[in-house]
Amino acid sequence: MLARTIDKARAQLAGTLGEYVYDCPMDRQLFATLGIASDEFLEVVSRSPDDIAVVAWLRGRGAIPEGEALDGHNDSIEHWAPKSAESKARFERQREVIAPGRADITTWTDLLDVEEGRLAAVAG
């Protein structure tokens, strides 16, 4: 999630974000875990030449969780599912566009994985 959010922050700064959303609920979960605001994260990314520099800055302030805290964050992202009726309807519409007929795709994370090619769009 961190690498993806850094990429979105760079695109936000460059004005090339397109259909992606910076500071979406998944980004906000990451920011909460890191103890950083979205505008501060943008500032760090803007002055960092690469992802390693962003991570080094976060480590320097003790923001990268470890152990159970990291496991808890990863679990919440891995199982990020629509919670409201509106979110579920939006999810189902997007799923039919990205992975038609894939009722086994039930989380936003899996839908992102299909969209970005980390998970097959067709059930195997």
C-alpha angles and dihedrals in degrees: 000000000000095000091047092050092048088052091050091047090053090049091048090052092047094046091240100110093120113176094349120100123225114208093024119157092272090051089049090053088054092047090050090051091049093043093234134122120237093245092051090049089052090051092051092048091047092059097038118092093208146356092273090061091051091050091046090053092049091047090048090060093042092245100134108091123225136196116357093000091057092044090051092050093047091048092052091051094043091054098038102146133167110276106183129054089246092051092046091051091049090047093051092049092050092044091055090053097044102032110011115206094007101132087161089072101088106151133066088233092058090046090053089048091054093045092050096043101252092113127039114259090218122057110252 
